[in-house]
């Protein structure tokens, strides 16, 4: 049998090509026309598999966010659950930074995202957090993660030592920060997350005390 003249399409191949476009050109660079051209087919061929560009983006979003881990809550340790969720959430967002605006817009109608949100909220409430506090905690973790995934402290400095020499005596080594940016970003996020969780620990202890659930 001869090779087919038209490439064989699947939802997986469409999403893979779409993500490659987003990775190189950003969300604004993705269109059904450009996607069809990359796959070597007519635009009409895409619509046999997907109905809209948003449908493609939602499927890509689900695939990227599938690595976000909320299984830590199963051990009934809300702090460990939050830490695992936050770290895996940040890693997922950083894996495809051009998708970040789409992924952080909220769970929307993506069932997998809603299941994760439900798991986090339910675990916090089951642990004794009031529902409103559980909502605030979930929102706060999102703020921490999205901020950490969006920017880099160390990458904001220049490699040229002369820019800092003499004028900024406390930043004389700033030009070296870019070479260890990933390490600094990781440690800084860990410091921020630990400080936030320590604050929650203190607040949680207060809740338990008011509820008469403290030792002794």
Backbone as CSV, one residue per row, in Angstrom:
resi,resn,N_x,N_y,N_z,CA_x,CA_y,CA_z,C_x,C_y,C_z
1,UNK,0.842,-1.194,0.000,0.000,0.000,0.000,0.879,1.248,0.000
2,UNK,0.467,2.248,-0.773,1.221,3.487,-0.801,0.944,4.337,0.421
3,UNK,1.801,5.298,0.649,1.615,6.203,1.796,0.453,7.136,1.520
4,UNK,-0.365,7.453,2.541,-1.480,8.377,2.333,-0.964,9.759,1.990
5,UNK,-1.667,10.425,1.071,-1.250,11.757,0.668,-1.485,12.781,1.776
6,UNK,-2.531,12.571,2.547,-2.858,13.483,3.638,-2.391,12.881,4.962
7,UNK,-1.654,13.634,5.775,-1.204,13.090,7.071,-2.380,12.601,7.914
8,UNK,-2.161,11.519,8.628,-3.205,10.984,9.503,-3.251,11.819,10.766
9,UNK,-4.425,12.364,11.057,-4.584,13.233,12.213,-5.187,12.488,13.386
10,UNK,-4.892,12.979,14.576,-5.526,12.511,15.805,-5.563,13.700,16.763
11,UNK,-6.374,13.602,17.783,-6.417,14.684,18.762,-5.041,14.881,19.405
12,UNK,-4.358,13.774,19.638,-3.035,13.859,20.261,-2.050,14.609,19.371
13,UNK,-2.031,14.293,18.087,-1.081,14.959,17.183,-1.440,16.424,17.000
14,UNK,-2.719,16.733,17.000,-3.168,18.126,16.892,-2.718,18.918,18.111
15,UNK,-2.921,18.347,19.288,-2.538,19.042,20.524,-1.024,19.196,20.621
16,UNK,-0.287,18.190,20.192,1.173,18.265,20.220,1.665,19.394,19.322
17,UNK,1.086,19.499,18.128,1.487,20.563,17.208,1.075,21.929,17.744
18,UNK,-0.101,22.007,18.339,-0.578,23.278,18.890,0.326,23.753,20.016
19,UNK,0.734,22.836,20.886,1.611,23.212,21.998,2.971,23.681,21.482
20,UNK,3.452,23.056,20.426,4.725,23.479,19.850,4.638,24.913,19.333
21,UNK,3.499,25.272,18.755,3.302,26.646,18.284,3.263,27.608,19.463
22,UNK,2.503,27.254,20.502,2.392,28.121,21.680,3.748,28.284,22.348
23,UNK,4.509,27.210,22.435,5.825,27.274,23.080,6.755,28.249,22.367
24,UNK,6.640,28.341,21.050,7.558,29.195,20.294,6.989,30.571,19.984
25,UNK,5.668,30.672,19.835,5.067,31.928,19.382,4.089,32.536,20.380
26,UNK,3.808,31.842,21.466,2.859,32.348,22.448,1.427,32.025,22.076
27,UNK,0.521,32.296,22.997,-0.894,32.003,22.763,-1.447,32.756,21.562
28,UNK,-1.006,33.995,21.399,-1.504,34.800,20.283,-1.073,34.237,18.936
29,UNK,-0.032,33.442,18.931,0.466,32.881,17.677,-0.296,31.659,17.206
30,UNK,-1.168,31.124,18.050,-1.898,29.914,17.682,-3.207,30.266,16.977
31,UNK,-3.401,29.682,15.826,-4.669,29.787,15.104,-4.925,28.454,14.421
32,UNK,-6.163,28.204,14.077,-6.478,26.951,13.402,-5.796,26.903,12.029
33,UNK,-5.673,28.041,11.382,-5.009,28.080,10.085,-3.537,27.700,10.227
34,UNK,-2.866,28.297,11.232,-1.452,28.009,11.433,-1.247,26.560,11.892
35,UNK,-2.174,26.075,12.680,-2.091,24.693,13.151,-2.229,23.720,11.983
36,UNK,-3.176,24.000,11.092,-3.367,23.131,9.923,-2.117,23.140,9.043
37,UNK,-1.530,24.334,8.861,-0.327,24.432,8.033,0.815,23.625,8.633
38,UNK,0.955,23.683,9.953,2.033,22.935,10.611,1.846,21.429,10.432
39,UNK,0.601,20.988,10.401,0.305,19.564,10.266,0.234,19.125,8.810
40,UNK,0.268,20.093,7.883,0.236,19.762,6.467,-1.125,19.334,5.971
41,UNK,-2.182,19.915,6.554,-3.547,19.564,6.151,-4.343,20.841,5.914
42,UNK,-5.549,20.668,5.408,-6.472,21.785,5.276,-7.148,22.042,6.623
43,UNK,-7.546,23.294,6.840,-8.188,23.641,8.108,-9.410,22.767,8.355
44,UNK,-10.169,22.487,7.288,-11.384,21.683,7.447,-11.096,20.314,8.051
45,UNK,-9.906,19.799,7.786,-9.559,18.474,8.321,-9.475,18.476,9.845
46,UNK,-9.072,19.613,10.406,-8.969,19.702,11.870,-10.321,19.527,12.534
47,UNK,-11.356,20.045,11.869,-12.676,20.055,12.496,-13.338,18.684,12.548
48,UNK,-12.692,17.704,11.954,-13.174,16.331,12.134,-12.756,15.786,13.501
49,UNK,-11.812,16.481,14.159,-11.266,16.004,15.430,-11.513,16.972,16.589
50,UNK,-11.475,18.266,16.304,-11.710,19.288,17.333,-12.631,20.355,16.750
51,UNK,-13.365,21.012,17.624,-14.342,21.989,17.132,-13.832,23.422,17.162
52,UNK,-12.990,23.753,18.151,-12.495,25.121,18.286,-11.054,25.125,18.803
53,UNK,-10.419,26.265,18.677,-9.079,26.434,19.236,-9.119,26.291,20.753
54,UNK,-10.161,26.817,21.396,-10.265,26.703,22.852,-10.330,25.245,23.294
55,UNK,-10.993,24.419,22.501,-11.057,22.998,22.848,-9.651,22.395,22.854
56,UNK,-8.849,22.790,21.889,-7.466,22.319,21.823,-6.687,22.800,23.044
57,UNK,-6.851,24.084,23.381,-6.130,24.642,24.522,-6.541,23.975,25.831
58,UNK,-7.813,23.682,25.984,-8.261,23.010,27.209,-7.657,21.620,27.317
59,UNK,-7.553,20.919,26.191,-6.964,19.581,26.241,-5.465,19.663,26.557
60,UNK,-4.796,20.645,25.961,-3.384,20.860,26.278,-3.236,21.197,27.758
61,UNK,-4.105,22.083,28.250,-4.068,22.471,29.657,-4.232,21.282,30.580
62,UNK,-5.162,20.396,30.247,-5.359,19.196,31.065,-4.100,18.342,31.099
63,UNK,-3.442,18.212,29.949,-2.238,17.380,29.879,-1.113,17.974,30.718
64,UNK,-0.928,19.295,30.620,0.133,19.951,31.390,-0.141,19.855,32.886
65,UNK,-1.377,20.084,33.264,-1.724,20.130,34.680,-1.950,18.755,35.296
66,UNK,-1.855,17.710,34.481,-2.054,16.365,35.033,-0.965,15.997,36.033
67,UNK,0.168,16.711,35.988,1.258,16.428,36.925,1.078,17.131,38.270
68,UNK,0.065,17.996,38.373,-0.197,18.668,39.649,-0.729,17.632,40.633
69,UNK,-0.080,17.549,41.787,-0.286,16.432,42.712,-1.052,16.873,43.958
70,UNK,-2.271,16.370,44.104,-3.047,16.649,45.323,-3.213,15.377,46.152
71,UNK,-2.418,14.358,45.834,-2.548,13.089,46.551,-2.052,13.191,47.992
72,UNK,-1.245,14.210,48.296,-0.726,14.350,49.650,-1.802,14.559,50.692
73,UNK,-2.956,15.041,50.276,-4.046,15.263,51.226,-4.656,13.947,51.709
74,UNK,-4.416,12.862,50.975,-4.997,11.575,51.360,-4.477,11.090,52.699
75,UNK,-3.298,11.571,53.105,-2.713,11.158,54.391,-3.255,11.985,55.550
76,UNK,-4.233,12.864,55.268,-4.865,13.707,56.295,-3.854,14.635,56.971
77,UNK,-2.876,15.060,56.205,-1.902,16.039,56.678,-2.037,17.245,55.757
78,UNK,-2.822,18.229,56.182,-3.137,19.340,55.292,-1.884,20.136,54.899
79,UNK,-0.919,20.264,55.834,0.291,21.023,55.508,1.108,20.315,54.424
80,UNK,1.327,19.017,54.590,2.074,18.262,53.587,1.336,18.266,52.251
81,UNK,0.022,18.189,52.306,-0.774,18.226,51.082,-0.630,19.539,50.350
82,UNK,-0.674,20.648,51.093,-0.510,21.959,50.475,0.881,22.124,49.872
83,UNK,1.895,21.653,50.586,3.265,21.781,50.090,3.461,21.005,48.793
84,UNK,2.961,19.773,48.750,3.110,18.964,47.534,2.323,19.569,46.379
85,UNK,1.118,20.028,46.679,0.288,20.663,45.653,0.988,21.901,45.088
86,UNK,1.483,22.758,45.977,2.098,24.008,45.538,3.343,23.759,44.689
87,UNK,4.194,22.854,45.118,5.436,22.607,44.372,5.158,21.991,43.002
88,UNK,4.235,21.048,42.944,3.926,20.423,41.655,3.166,21.388,40.744
89,UNK,2.356,22.255,41.334,1.619,23.277,40.591,2.608,24.236,39.925
90,UNK,3.587,24.700,40.683,4.600,25.608,40.136,5.393,24.935,39.024
91,UNK,5.777,23.686,39.240,6.555,22.964,38.225,5.765,22.818,36.930
92,UNK,4.480,22.547,37.040,3.644,22.396,35.845,3.559,23.707,35.069
93,UNK,3.356,24.808,35.775,3.254,26.100,35.108,4.562,26.492,34.436
94,UNK,5.679,26.177,35.075,6.984,26.545,34.526,7.391,25.662,33.346
95,UNK,6.730,24.528,33.170,7.110,23.625,32.084,6.760,24.191,30.718
96,UNK,5.726,25.020,30.655,5.320,25.648,29.390,4.874,27.078,29.705
97,UNK,5.820,27.979,29.902,5.496,29.321,30.383,4.544,30.106,29.492
98,UNK,4.543,29.851,28.182,3.632,30.587,27.308,2.175,30.183,27.503
99,UNK,1.951,29.046,28.150,0.580,28.613,28.444,0.070,29.200,29.753
100,UNK,0.951,29.848,30.486,0.610,30.298,31.833,-0.640,31.180,31.886
101,UNK,-0.820,32.182,30.995,-2.037,33.009,31.076,-3.319,32.191,30.948
102,UNK,-3.287,31.165,30.116,-4.466,30.318,29.945,-4.686,29.434,31.163
103,UNK,-3.606,28.855,31.669,-3.718,27.912,32.776,-4.111,28.580,34.082
104,UNK,-3.726,29.830,34.266,-3.993,30.499,35.544,-5.281,31.291,35.533
105,UNK,-6.038,31.217,34.447,-7.294,31.972,34.383,-8.346,31.378,35.317
106,UNK,-8.102,30.172,35.822,-9.064,29.543,36.725,-9.432,28.164,36.206
107,UNK,-10.073,27.342,37.028,-10.421,25.980,36.592,-11.429,25.964,35.463
108,UNK,-12.252,27.048,35.344,-13.207,27.116,34.242,-14.107,25.897,34.191
109,UNK,-14.145,25.284,33.034,-14.990,24.102,32.863,-14.167,22.826,32.742
110,UNK,-12.872,22.911,33.006,-12.042,21.715,32.908,-12.306,20.820,34.117
111,UNK,-12.847,19.649,33.846,-13.250,18.752,34.923,-12.076,18.376,35.813
112,UNK,-10.909,18.143,35.221,-9.751,17.726,36.013,-9.330,18.836,36.978
113,UNK,-9.380,20.090,36.533,-9.015,21.211,37.396,-10.026,21.371,38.520
114,UNK,-11.289,21.180,38.202,-12.327,21.289,39.227,-12.194,20.168,40.257
115,UNK,-11.803,18.987,39.804,-11.602,17.880,40.753,-10.457,18.196,41.712
116,UNK,-9.382,18.795,41.197,-8.268,19.155,42.079,-8.703,20.219,43.082
117,UNK,-9.418,21.236,42.606,-9.888,22.289,43.503,-10.806,21.712,44.573
118,UNK,-11.653,20.781,44.178,-12.572,20.145,45.118,-11.804,19.321,46.156
119,UNK,-10.761,18.626,45.700,-9.956,17.802,46.617,-9.250,18.671,47.646
120,UNK,-8.679,19.794,47.201,-7.978,20.688,48.122,-8.942,21.273,49.132
121,UNK,-10.035,21.811,48.642,-10.995,22.455,49.548,-11.586,21.443,50.528
122,UNK,-11.951,20.271,50.016,-12.543,19.253,50.878,-11.586,18.781,51.957
123,UNK,-10.298,18.620,51.597,-9.312,18.164,52.576,-9.102,19.194,53.676
124,UNK,-9.086,20.466,53.315,-8.906,21.509,54.318,-10.103,21.585,55.266
125,UNK,-11.284,21.512,54.710,-12.490,21.542,55.550,-12.546,20.314,56.451
126,UNK,-12.218,19.157,55.906,-12.208,17.926,56.708,-11.192,18.006,57.849
127,UNK,-10.118,18.776,57.625,-9.088,18.922,58.658,-9.495,19.902,59.746
128,UNK,-10.594,20.593,59.551,-11.080,21.515,60.566,-11.035,22.982,60.191
129,UNK,-10.537,23.292,58.985,-10.550,24.684,58.550,-11.973,25.092,58.182
130,UNK,-12.435,26.245,58.618,-13.748,26.729,58.180,-13.757,26.890,56.660
131,UNK,-14.892,26.681,56.012,-14.944,26.758,54.550,-14.387,28.060,53.973
132,UNK,-14.684,29.188,54.609,-14.177,30.451,54.086,-12.647,30.492,54.172
133,UNK,-12.094,30.009,55.285,-10.639,29.975,55.423,-10.008,29.023,54.414
134,UNK,-10.678,27.912,54.153,-10.173,26.960,53.159,-10.117,27.608,51.784
135,UNK,-11.134,28.407,51.459,-11.142,29.123,50.192,-9.994,30.122,50.120
136,UNK,-9.774,30.847,51.215,-8.696,31.836,51.240,-7.322,31.175,51.130
137,UNK,-7.168,30.019,51.758,-5.896,29.302,51.686,-5.631,28.846,50.251
138,UNK,-6.647,28.274,49.618,-6.486,27.843,48.235,-6.124,28.995,47.322
139,UNK,-6.789,30.128,47.507,-6.494,31.311,46.691,-5.076,31.805,46.961
140,UNK,-4.672,31.797,48.225,-3.329,32.280,48.583,-2.239,31.420,47.968
141,UNK,-2.428,30.105,47.977,-1.453,29.221,47.351,-1.349,29.532,45.859
142,UNK,-2.491,29.779,45.235,-2.461,30.121,43.813,-1.667,31.401,43.584
143,UNK,-1.875,32.414,44.436,-1.140,33.670,44.287,0.372,33.440,44.418
144,UNK,0.759,32.630,45.402,2.181,32.340,45.598,2.767,31.623,44.383
145,UNK,2.051,30.617,43.916,2.561,29.790,42.826,2.637,30.574,41.518
146,UNK,1.569,31.280,41.194,1.548,32.011,39.926,2.613,33.097,39.924
147,UNK,2.776,33.789,41.044,3.822,34.798,41.127,5.194,34.196,40.928
148,UNK,5.438,33.055,41.551,6.742,32.399,41.445,6.985,31.841,40.041
149,UNK,5.909,31.436,39.368,6.057,30.882,38.023,6.174,31.967,36.960
150,UNK,5.718,33.160,37.287,5.670,34.239,36.300,6.979,34.996,36.179
151,UNK,7.730,35.073,37.262,8.909,35.924,37.258,10.100,35.228,37.895
152,UNK,11.267,35.816,37.696,12.498,35.315,38.310,13.248,36.489,38.913
153,UNK,13.593,36.382,40.187,14.344,37.445,40.854,15.744,37.576,40.258
154,UNK,16.457,36.479,40.203,17.858,36.524,39.783,18.014,36.887,38.311
155,UNK,17.082,36.465,37.477,17.174,36.777,36.054,16.986,38.268,35.770
156,UNK,16.539,39.007,36.773,16.327,40.434,36.576,17.595,41.259,36.624
157,UNK,18.710,40.647,36.998,19.981,41.362,37.060,20.757,41.195,35.763
158,UNK,21.722,42.048,35.568,22.532,42.042,34.353,23.858,41.319,34.595
159,UNK,24.424,40.778,33.536,25.708,40.081,33.655,26.893,41.031,33.797
160,UNK,26.697,42.298,33.508,27.784,43.268,33.500,28.056,43.789,34.915
161,UNK,29.203,43.422,35.474,29.547,43.825,36.847,29.689,45.335,36.980
162,UNK,30.045,45.999,35.899,30.264,47.452,35.964,28.988,48.227,36.251
163,UNK,27.842,47.619,35.974,26.577,48.296,36.248,26.330,48.459,37.745
164,UNK,26.949,47.609,38.559,26.709,47.617,40.002,27.911,48.117,40.805
165,UNK,29.069,48.029,40.209,30.298,48.397,40.916,30.259,49.856,41.367
166,UNK,30.640,50.096,42.606,30.733,51.438,43.213,29.362,52.062,43.510
167,UNK,28.471,52.060,42.530,27.184,52.747,42.727,26.279,51.996,43.692
168,UNK,26.359,50.660,43.695,25.491,49.851,44.549,26.360,48.885,45.344
169,UNK,26.951,49.351,46.433,27.947,48.556,47.155,27.419,47.237,47.707
170,UNK,26.111,47.157,47.934,25.559,45.912,48.461,25.140,44.944,47.351
171,UNK,25.311,45.356,46.117,24.939,44.497,44.989,26.140,44.195,44.093
172,UNK,27.320,44.212,44.671,28.522,44.036,43.851,28.612,42.650,43.215
173,UNK,27.897,41.670,43.769,27.915,40.330,43.174,26.667,40.032,42.370
174,UNK,25.843,41.060,42.125,24.568,40.829,41.448,24.729,40.264,40.045
175,UNK,25.833,40.616,39.394,26.033,40.146,38.023,26.197,38.625,37.947
176,UNK,26.481,37.995,39.082,26.657,36.542,39.083,25.351,35.788,39.348
177,UNK,24.294,36.513,39.695,23.055,35.853,40.083,22.396,35.095,38.933
178,UNK,22.515,35.617,37.735,21.838,34.979,36.602,22.315,33.546,36.381
179,UNK,23.568,33.275,36.699,24.110,31.933,36.470,23.529,30.903,37.436
180,UNK,22.951,31.377,38.530,22.349,30.460,39.511,20.885,30.815,39.723
181,UNK,20.274,31.391,38.690,18.891,31.872,38.817,17.926,30.763,39.211
182,UNK,18.039,29.597,38.570,17.113,28.498,38.859,17.225,28.061,40.311
183,UNK,18.456,27.983,40.812,18.685,27.584,42.209,18.092,28.607,43.170
184,UNK,18.320,29.890,42.885,17.786,30.942,43.752,16.263,30.948,43.722
185,UNK,15.699,30.823,42.538,14.241,30.821,42.423,13.629,29.662,43.202
186,UNK,14.253,28.488,43.113,13.730,27.305,43.813,13.800,27.500,45.329
187,UNK,14.946,27.979,45.808,15.110,28.160,47.252,14.216,29.290,47.772
188,UNK,14.077,30.343,46.977,13.236,31.454,47.400,11.778,31.021,47.494
189,UNK,11.339,30.209,46.539,9.967,29.712,46.601,9.780,28.813,47.817
190,UNK,10.775,27.982,48.101,10.697,27.129,49.281,10.614,27.941,50.561
191,UNK,11.402,29.008,50.656,11.370,29.882,51.827,10.003,30.533,51.983
192,UNK,9.469,31.039,50.880,8.154,31.686,50.912,7.064,30.700,51.313
193,UNK,7.101,29.513,50.717,6.085,28.508,51.010,6.161,28.067,52.470
194,UNK,7.359,27.819,52.974,7.513,27.398,54.371,7.026,28.481,55.329
195,UNK,7.349,29.738,55.023,6.910,30.831,55.891,5.387,30.933,55.898
196,UNK,4.789,30.761,54.743,3.325,30.801,54.651,2.700,29.657,55.438
197,UNK,3.251,28.451,55.280,2.707,27.290,55.987,2.928,27.396,57.494
198,UNK,4.059,27.980,57.916,4.282,28.206,59.343,3.207,29.135,59.914
199,UNK,2.867,30.160,59.144,1.811,31.073,59.577,0.471,30.361,59.678
200,UNK,0.192,29.472,58.733,-1.047,28.705,58.794,-1.053,27.763,59.987
201,UNK,0.109,27.182,60.293,0.211,26.306,61.471,-0.215,27.044,62.735
202,UNK,0.272,28.270,62.889,-0.064,29.061,64.068,-1.556,29.375,64.098
203,UNK,-2.108,29.707,62.942,-3.537,30.013,62.880,-4.376,28.773,63.161
204,UNK,-3.912,27.632,62.641,-4.639,26.383,62.852,-4.638,25.993,64.318
205,UNK,-3.500,26.193,64.983,-3.428,25.897,66.415,-4.424,26.748,67.181
206,UNK,-4.586,27.995,66.780,-5.565,28.864,67.423,-6.980,28.368,67.211
207,UNK,-7.274,27.888,66.014,-8.603,27.347,65.737,-8.885,26.125,66.606
208,UNK,-7.883,25.253,66.731,-8.058,24.038,67.532,-8.263,24.381,69.004
209,UNK,-7.548,25.422,69.459,-7.663,25.824,70.857,-9.061,26.353,71.152
210,UNK,-9.571,27.165,70.247,-10.930,27.707,70.426,-11.952,26.585,70.408
211,UNK,-11.672,25.574,69.568,-12.607,24.468,69.460,-12.460,23.464,70.607
212,UNK,-11.476,23.699,71.489,-11.261,22.784,72.608,-10.642,21.488,72.199
213,UNK,-9.896,21.519,71.105,-9.306,20.301,70.553,-7.792,20.271,70.746
214,UNK,-7.308,20.954,71.793,-5.867,20.991,72.007,-5.487,20.014,73.115
215,UNK,-4.247,19.569,73.119,-3.829,18.582,74.125,-4.018,19.110,75.535
216,UNK,-4.333,18.200,76.431,-4.443,18.562,77.844,-5.832,18.949,78.210
